[in-house]
Amino acid sequence: MINPDTSFVKKIESRLKFIYKDKYEKSILADLIHVISSYRINSSKGQKWDEKDVVLITYGDSIKTNDEAPLQTLRAFLNDKLNEQLTVVHILPFFPYSSDDGFSVIDFREVNPELGDWHDVEDLTKEYDLMADLVINHASSKSQWFKNFLKQHGKGKDYFITEDPKTDLSQVTRPRSTPLLTPYKTTNGTKHVWTTFSADQVDLNFSNPDLLVEMMDILLGYIDKGARIIRLDAIAFLWKVVGKTCLHLPETHEVVKLMRDVAEFIHPDTIILTETNVPNKENLSYFGDGDEAHMVYQFSLPPLLLHALHTGNSSYLSTWAKSLPQLEGDKTFFNFTASHDGIGVRPLEGLLPDDEKNSLVENMKGFGGMVNFKSNPDGSQSPYELNITYFDALKGTHKGEDQLQAERFLASQICMMSFAGVPAFYIHSLTATPNYYEGVEKTQHNRTINRRKWELDELKEVLRSDTPQKKVFESLQQLILLRKKQAAFHPNASQEILDFGTDFFVLKRKAENQTILVIINLSDEEKEIEIPDGFTFDLISDSTIGSGKLKAYQCLWLT
């Protein structure tokens, strides 16, 4: 047992008082300190990140064989193909679940036996840092907690939110078009339960401090098992107050701060990452005053970069990038272009005019993509996310499909890697996976289009044959290794966006002993640019630049 010092206890108590206000009791603090005291304290290894850090986002069974646990297959594939490139592996929820490919958790403390067991997870942590999801907003309707709620007995009976269906909940921000309340039969009659995401994903009631303490125990359990980055899934929806949007409420921010305090107390190297697929300003709010998330997703990057490459126009991407704060110390961005979810449309609010946004949505449909919608307070619906693999999203431009898909896609990945922050690659970006229509037909869910399960032998054959997938995979292997050697790509190295016309996206990254000028031709044609004096050597081609003529989608890392 450890005994937290007085200053730490006072900080935790202050957080709890803010969250629970007049409902706060000393027993809440005592219960939380008891949980914290049951874990061992780890020493810090030093800085939280540097230019060598690269994240892979993957499901535990994104690559499978018939004769071993998928987590073992994944580890073997990564060790064979990507061991030098990756430092962090984000295994999307690897717990028993009932829907949403893992995000409807039945048991937060167990590994899904279809994937493997805790030994397989811990084996991965021997070669890579682990990023794990704390699916904090909701639990499965098949969980023991919810079963206990239905019979109103045992742990979980007070863990869920009920509401009178006559209550006006029109102000609640919705990421879905499904009903907010779902009726369930309990031993005390029919109860209407809060379900933000689906009827099977039942929102948890954090106004009950017992649940908060329970979740803290689960969080520390993941850290104890080797998780270094904790992704707080759907955190923005955590706290509910009737008559409010129930998005980004002050109590939600305070819970994130509390989790950071507790996680860092047990393991100083822990990184708290908030997943908030919302407009840019709201997303940035999760940094707090340097006391909240260490890392936030760069949610506006995927759709803005997609728009820039579709139109050959950098103006909106550059305007947004110029507005980004320079982050220092224990704050940085989590940069990505694709994930298990679709490409968010809400993060474009205030950054891209409606006509440009609507045009992008229509282009995605033209490339075989689908669209998920959200409900608005006035009863209308609007696009929430684009469902398409990022590779197929770039099979052409606003002019239509062309033969430059691989070049355009690689330009998108080089651009993402160049931004201040830590780069993260979804496994289906590394493998340039096309749209998975067979999966959508099977599940009837649009998001499955970007959630293919590769058979190992099939994937190996694709990567050794003359395919676009082989070209992209091998190019990214080399580019990642090259990037990891550059001090100017440290996550907190300075970033400046330069204006060289709308055909190009140009940024300068600068560390104490290195400056890199990044130039990306967003056009499907050769373009000429006046390269500043002194920047003569291109790291990507490993050659001196003779002229400022760039081929379609050519990218330069100039020193």
C-alpha positions in Angstrom: 0.0 0.0 0.0 1.2 3.5 -0.8 0.3 6.6 1.0 -0.3 9.6 -1.3 1.2 12.9 0.0 -1.0 15.7 1.4 -0.7 18.0 -1.6 -1.8 15.2 -4.0 -4.8 14.4 -1.8 -5.8 18.0 -1.6 -5.7 18.4 -5.4 -7.8 15.3 -5.8 -10.3 16.5 -3.2 -10.5 19.9 -5.0 -11.4 18.1 -8.2 -14.0 15.9 -6.6 -15.6 18.9 -4.9 -15.9 20.7 -8.2 -17.5 17.7 -9.8 -20.0 16.8 -7.1 -20.5 20.2 -5.5 -23.0 20.0 -2.6 -23.2 16.2 -3.1 -19.6 15.8 -2.2 -18.8 13.7 0.8 -15.4 12.7 2.4 -16.2 9.1 1.7 -15.8 9.7 -2.1 -12.2 10.9 -1.5 -11.5 8.0 0.9 -12.8 5.4 -1.7 -10.7 6.9 -4.5 -7.5 7.1 -2.4 -8.1 3.5 -1.3 -8.1 2.5 -5.0 -5.1 4.5 -5.9 -3.2 3.1 -2.9 -3.6 -0.4 -4.2 -1.4 0.2 -7.2 2.4 0.4 -7.4 4.0 3.7 -8.3 6.3 3.7 -11.4 9.3 5.9 -12.0 9.5 8.2 -15.0 11.7 7.4 -18.0 11.9 11.0 -19.1 10.1 12.9 -21.9 6.7 11.7 -23.0 7.5 11.8 -26.8 10.1 12.7 -29.4 10.5 12.5 -33.2 10.9 8.8 -33.1 7.4 8.1 -31.9 5.0 6.6 -34.5 1.6 5.1 -33.7 -0.2 2.3 -35.4 -4.1 2.2 -35.0 -5.5 -1.3 -35.4 -8.1 -3.8 -34.2 -6.8 -6.8 -32.5 -8.0 -9.0 -35.4 -7.2 -6.7 -38.3 -4.9 -9.5 -39.5 -5.9 -13.1 -38.9 -4.9 -16.7 -39.5 -6.8 -19.8 -38.6 -4.2 -21.4 -36.3 -3.4 -18.8 -33.6 -4.9 -16.0 -31.6 -5.2 -12.7 -33.7 -3.2 -10.7 -31.1 -0.3 -13.2 -31.7 -0.7 -12.9 -35.5 -0.7 -9.1 -35.2 2.5 -9.1 -33.1 4.3 -11.4 -35.5 3.3 -9.3 -38.5 4.4 -6.1 -36.9 7.7 -7.6 -35.7 8.3 -8.8 -39.3 7.3 -5.8 -41.2 7.1 -2.7 -39.0 9.3 -3.2 -35.9 11.7 -0.4 -36.8 8.9 2.0 -37.8 6.5 1.8 -34.9 6.9 2.7 -31.2 3.2 2.6 -30.1 0.4 0.2 -31.0 -3.2 1.3 -30.4 -5.2 -1.9 -30.1 -8.8 -0.7 -30.4 -11.1 -2.1 -27.7 -9.9 -5.6 -27.0 -12.5 -6.5 -24.4 -15.6 -8.7 -24.7 -18.3 -6.7 -26.5 -21.8 -6.9 -28.0 -21.7 -4.4 -30.9 -19.9 -1.5 -32.6 -16.7 -3.6 -33.2 -15.7 -3.4 -29.6 -17.1 0.0 -28.4 -20.0 -1.6 -26.5 -18.0 -3.2 -23.7 -19.4 -6.2 -21.8 -16.5 -6.5 -19.4 -13.9 -3.7 -19.0 -11.4 -5.9 -17.2 -11.2 -8.9 -19.5 -9.6 -9.5 -22.9 -12.0 -10.8 -25.6 -11.1 -14.5 -25.8 -11.6 -14.4 -29.6 -8.5 -12.1 -29.8 -6.3 -13.8 -27.1 -5.7 -13.0 -23.4 -3.8 -10.6 -21.2 -0.6 -12.5 -21.8 -0.9 -11.7 -25.5 -1.5 -8.0 -24.8 1.5 -7.9 -22.4 3.7 -9.7 -25.0 3.0 -6.8 -27.4 4.1 -4.3 -24.7 7.6 -5.9 -24.7 8.3 -4.4 -28.2 5.8 -1.5 -28.3 4.2 1.0 -26.1 0.5 0.2 -25.7 -2.3 2.6 -26.3 -5.6 1.4 -24.9 -9.2 2.6 -24.9 -11.1 3.6 -21.8 -14.6 3.4 -23.3 -15.8 5.8 -20.6 -19.2 7.1 -21.8 -21.2 3.9 -22.0 -21.3 0.1 -21.4 -23.0 -2.7 -23.2 -26.6 -3.6 -22.5 -25.3 -7.2 -22.2 -22.9 -6.2 -19.4 -23.3 -7.5 -15.9 -23.7 -3.9 -14.7 -26.7 -3.4 -16.9 -28.2 -6.8 -16.0 -28.0 -5.7 -12.4 -29.6 -2.4 -13.3 -32.5 -4.3 -14.9 -33.0 -6.4 -11.8 -32.1 -3.4 -9.5 -29.6 -5.4 -7.5 -25.8 -5.6 -7.3 -23.0 -3.6 -8.7 -24.3 -1.5 -11.6 -27.9 -1.0 -10.4 -27.2 2.8 -10.1 -24.7 3.1 -12.9 -27.1 4.2 -15.6 -29.3 7.3 -16.4 -33.0 7.1 -16.6 -35.3 9.9 -17.8 -39.0 10.6 -18.3 -39.6 10.4 -22.1 -41.8 13.5 -21.8 -38.7 15.6 -20.7 -37.6 18.1 -23.3 -34.1 16.8 -24.4 -34.0 18.7 -27.7 -30.9 20.7 -26.6 -28.8 17.5 -26.3 -26.1 17.4 -29.0 -26.4 14.1 -30.9 -23.8 12.2 -32.9 -26.5 9.9 -34.2 -30.0 9.9 -35.6 -31.2 7.1 -33.3 -33.5 7.8 -30.2 -31.7 9.3 -27.2 -33.8 7.3 -24.8 -34.4 3.6 -25.1 -37.1 1.7 -23.1 -36.0 -1.3 -21.0 -38.1 -3.5 -18.8 -36.8 -3.6 -15.2 -38.1 -5.2 -12.0 -39.5 -1.8 -11.2 -41.3 -1.4 -14.6 -40.2 0.1 -17.9 -37.4 2.6 -17.6 -36.2 4.9 -20.4 -32.5 4.8 -20.4 -30.1 7.4 -21.9 -28.4 5.9 -25.0 -26.3 8.6 -26.9 -24.8 6.2 -29.5 -27.1 3.2 -29.8 -29.7 1.1 -27.8 -26.9 -1.4 -27.0 -24.5 1.3 -25.7 -26.0 2.5 -22.5 -24.6 5.8 -21.0 -23.0 5.6 -17.7 -24.1 7.8 -14.8 -21.0 9.7 -13.5 -23.1 11.7 -11.1 -22.8 8.5 -9.1 -19.3 8.8 -7.4 -19.2 5.0 -7.0 -19.0 4.7 -10.8 -16.3 7.3 -11.0 -14.2 5.4 -8.5 -14.9 2.2 -10.4 -13.7 3.7 -13.7 -10.5 5.0 -12.0 -9.8 1.5 -10.9 -10.2 0.3 -14.4 -8.0 3.1 -15.8 -5.2 2.2 -13.3 -5.6 -1.4 -14.1 -4.9 -0.7 -17.8 -1.8 1.3 -16.8 -0.7 -1.6 -14.6 -1.0 -4.0 -17.5 1.4 -1.8 -19.6 -0.8 0.8 -21.3 1.1 4.0 -21.7 -1.4 6.1 -23.7 -5.1 6.0 -22.5 -7.6 7.1 -25.1 -10.7 8.5 -23.5 -13.4 7.4 -26.0 -16.4 9.8 -26.6 -15.3 11.7 -23.5 -17.1 14.9 -24.6 -20.5 13.4 -23.8 -19.7 12.2 -20.3 -21.7 14.5 -18.1 -25.5 15.0 -18.5 -27.7 17.9 -17.4 -31.2 18.2 -18.6 -31.7 21.5 -20.6 -28.0 21.6 -21.7 -26.2 20.3 -24.7 -24.5 17.6 -22.5 -21.3 18.2 -24.5 -18.1 19.5 -23.0 -19.7 20.4 -19.7 -17.4 21.7 -17.0 -17.7 18.5 -15.0 -16.5 16.5 -18.0 -13.3 18.6 -18.2 -12.8 18.2 -14.5 -13.0 14.4 -14.8 -10.3 14.5 -17.5 -8.1 16.6 -15.2 -8.7 14.1 -12.3 -7.8 11.2 -14.5 -4.6 12.9 -15.6 -3.6 13.7 -12.0 -4.3 10.1 -10.8 -2.7 8.4 -13.9 0.5 10.5 -13.6 0.7 9.9 -9.9 0.9 6.2 -10.5 3.0 6.3 -13.7 4.4 9.8 -14.7 4.9 8.6 -18.3 1.2 8.0 -18.9 -0.4 10.1 -21.7 -4.1 11.0 -21.6 -5.5 11.4 -25.1 -9.0 12.8 -25.5 -11.2 11.6 -28.5 -13.5 14.5 -29.3 -14.8 14.5 -32.9 -16.1 18.0 -32.7 -15.3 21.5 -34.2 -11.7 22.7 -33.9 -12.1 25.2 -31.1 -14.0 22.7 -28.9 -11.4 20.1 -29.6 -8.6 22.3 -28.5 -10.4 23.1 -25.2 -9.4 19.6 -23.9 -5.8 20.8 -23.3 -7.3 22.9 -20.5 -4.6 25.2 -19.0 -1.9 22.5 -19.4 -3.6 20.4 -16.8 -6.0 18.3 -18.8 -5.3 16.1 -21.9 -1.6 15.7 -22.9 -2.7 15.0 -26.4 -5.8 15.7 -28.5 -6.7 14.3 -31.9 -6.1 16.6 -34.8 -9.7 16.0 -36.0 -9.8 18.8 -38.6 -6.8 17.6 -40.4 -8.3 14.5 -42.2 -11.2 16.3 -43.9 -9.3 19.6 -44.6 -6.4 17.7 -46.2 -8.8 15.6 -48.2 -10.5 18.8 -49.5 -7.1 20.3 -50.4 -6.1 17.3 -52.4 -9.5 17.1 -54.1 -9.5 20.7 -55.1 -5.8 21.3 -55.5 -6.3 24.3 -53.3 -4.4 24.8 -50.0 -6.2 27.9 -48.8 -8.5 26.4 -46.2 -5.9 23.9 -45.0 -3.4 26.7 -44.6 -5.7 29.1 -42.9 -6.6 26.4 -40.3 -3.0 25.3 -39.8 -1.9 28.9 -39.2 -4.4 29.2 -36.4 -3.0 26.2 -34.4 -1.3 27.0 -31.2 2.4 26.2 -30.7 2.4 23.5 -28.1 5.2 22.9 -25.7 6.0 20.7 -22.7 3.5 18.0 -22.0 1.0 19.0 -24.8 1.0 17.9 -28.4 -1.3 16.8 -31.2 -2.2 13.3 -32.3 -2.0 13.6 -36.1 -3.9 11.1 -38.3 -5.8 10.9 -41.6 -7.8 7.8 -41.0 -9.1 5.7 -38.1 -11.6 2.9 -37.5 -14.3 5.6 -37.7 -15.3 7.7 -40.7 -13.8 11.0 -41.7 -15.5 13.6 -39.4 -17.5 16.4 -41.0 -18.3 18.3 -37.8 -14.6 19.3 -37.4 -15.0 21.3 -40.6 -17.5 23.7 -39.0 -16.3 27.3 -39.3 -13.3 26.1 -41.4 -14.9 25.2 -44.7 -17.9 26.9 -46.4 -21.1 24.8 -46.7 -20.9 24.6 -50.5 -17.3 23.3 -50.4 -18.3 20.8 -47.6 -21.3 19.6 -49.6 -19.2 19.2 -52.7 -16.7 17.1 -50.8 -19.5 14.9 -49.5 -20.8 14.3 -53.0 -17.3 13.5 -54.3 -17.0 10.8 -51.6 -20.3 9.3 -52.7 -18.9 9.3 -56.3 -15.9 7.3 -55.1 -18.1 4.7 -53.5 -18.2 6.2 -50.0 -21.2 6.4 -47.7 -22.4 9.1 -45.2 -23.6 8.8 -41.6 -25.9 11.6 -40.4 -26.6 13.2 -37.0 -29.7 14.7 -35.6 -29.9 18.4 -34.9 -32.0 20.2 -32.2 -34.4 21.5 -34.9 -35.2 18.0 -36.0 -33.1 18.1 -39.2 -30.2 15.9 -40.1 -26.8 16.8 -41.4 -23.7 14.8 -42.4 -21.7 13.6 -39.4 -19.0 11.5 -41.1 -17.8 10.2 -44.4 -17.5 6.4 -44.6 -14.7 5.5 -47.0 -11.1 4.3 -46.8 -8.7 7.2 -47.0 -7.0 5.4 -49.9 -10.2 5.3 -52.0 -11.1 8.8 -50.9 -8.1 9.9 -52.9 -8.7 7.8 -56.1 -9.4 11.1 -57.9 -10.2 14.7 -57.5 -13.3 16.9 -58.1 -12.6 16.2 -61.8 -13.2 12.5 -61.3 -11.0 9.4 -61.0 -7.5 9.3 -62.5 -4.3 7.3 -62.4 -2.6 9.2 -59.6 -4.3 7.5 -56.6 -1.1 6.2 -55.0 0.9 9.4 -55.5 -2.0 11.5 -54.1 -2.4 9.2 -51.1 1.3 9.2 -50.3 1.2 13.1 -50.4 -1.5 13.0 -47.8 0.5 10.8 -45.5 3.7 12.9 -45.9 1.7 16.0 -45.1 0.3 14.4 -42.0 3.7 13.2 -40.9 5.1 16.7 -41.3 2.7 18.5 -38.9 3.7 19.3 -35.3 2.6 16.3 -33.1 2.8 12.6 -33.1 1.9 10.8 -36.4 -0.6 7.9 -36.3 -1.3 5.5 -39.1 -4.4 3.4 -39.3 -3.5 -0.1 -40.4 -5.6 0.3 -43.5 -3.7 3.4 -44.5 -0.4 1.5 -44.3 -1.8 -1.2 -46.4 -3.7 1.1 -48.8 -6.9 -0.9 -48.3 -9.7 -0.2 -50.7 -13.4 0.1 -49.7 -14.7 -3.1 -48.1 -18.2 -3.5 -49.6 -18.5 -7.1 -48.7 -18.2 -6.2 -45.0 -20.8 -3.5 -45.3 -23.2 -6.0 -46.9 -22.6 -8.4 -44.1 -22.9 -6.0 -41.1 -25.2 -3.4 -42.6 -23.1 -0.7 -41.0 -21.4 2.0 -43.1 -18.3 2.1 -40.9 -17.4 -1.5 -41.9 -16.3 -0.1 -45.3 -13.0 0.8 -43.5 -12.7 -2.1 -41.1 -11.5 -5.0 -43.3 -10.0 -8.1 -41.6 -7.0 -9.2 -43.7 -6.1 -12.9 -43.9 -2.4 -13.0 -43.2 -1.5 -15.0 -46.3 -3.7 -12.8 -48.5 -2.1 -9.6 -47.1 1.4 -11.0 -47.6 0.6 -11.9 -51.2 -0.7 -8.4 -51.9 2.3 -6.8 -50.3 4.8 -8.8 -52.4 2.9 -8.5 -55.7 2.9 -5.6 -58.2 0.1 -3.7 -56.5 -0.6 -0.2 -55.3 -0.7 -1.6 -51.8 2.9 -2.8 -52.1 4.0 0.6 -53.5 2.3 2.5 -50.7 3.4 0.1 -47.9 7.1 0.1 -48.9 7.1 3.8 -49.5 5.7 4.5 -46.0 8.1 2.1 -44.4 11.0 4.1 -45.8 9.4 7.5 -45.2 8.7 6.7 -41.5 12.3 5.6 -41.0 13.5 8.8 -42.6 11.2 11.0 -40.5 12.3 9.4 -37.3 15.9 10.7 -37.8 14.9 14.3 -38.1 15.1 16.5 -35.0 12.9 19.1 -36.7 10.0 16.6 -36.6 10.0 16.5 -32.8 6.3 16.8 -31.8 7.0 20.1 -30.1 9.4 21.6 -32.7 8.1 24.9 -33.9 5.8 25.1 -36.9 5.2 27.9 -39.4 2.9 27.9 -42.3 4.2 29.7 -45.4 2.3 31.1 -48.4 3.6 30.0 -51.8 0.2 30.1 -53.6 -2.8 27.8 -53.4 -1.2 25.0 -55.5 1.2 24.2 -52.6 1.0 23.5 -48.9 4.2 24.7 -47.3 5.3 24.5 -43.7 8.6 25.0 -41.9 9.5 22.8 -38.9 12.4 24.0 -36.7 14.3 22.5 -33.9 17.4 23.8 -32.1 19.8 22.1 -34.6 17.7 21.6 -37.7 15.1 23.3 -40.0 13.1 21.4 -42.5 11.0 23.1 -45.2 8.1 20.9 -46.3 6.6 21.6 -49.7 3.7 19.6 -51.1 2.3 20.0 -54.6 -1.5 19.6 -54.2 -2.0 19.6 -57.9 -2.5 16.8 -60.4 -0.1 18.7 -62.7 3.5 19.7 -62.6 3.9 23.0 -60.9 6.8 25.4 -60.4 7.7 27.1 -57.1 10.4 29.5 -56.1 12.3 27.7 -53.4 13.9 29.9 -50.7 17.7 30.3 -50.7 19.6 27.8 -48.6 17.1 24.9 -48.9 18.8 22.8 -51.6 18.8 19.2 -50.3 15.7 17.0 -50.4 15.6 14.3 -47.8 12.9 12.3 -49.5 14.7 11.9 -52.8 18.1 12.1 -51.1 19.3 14.6 -53.7 20.0 18.2 -54.3 17.1 20.1 -55.9 18.0 21.4 -59.4 14.8 23.4 -60.0 11.5 24.4 -58.4 9.5 22.1 -60.7 7.4 19.6 -58.8 5.6 16.7 -60.4 2.0 16.1 -59.6 1.7 15.4 -55.8 5.5 15.5 -55.3 6.6 16.3 -51.8 9.9 17.7 -50.5 11.5 17.7 -47.1 14.2 20.4 -47.7 17.2 21.1 -45.5 
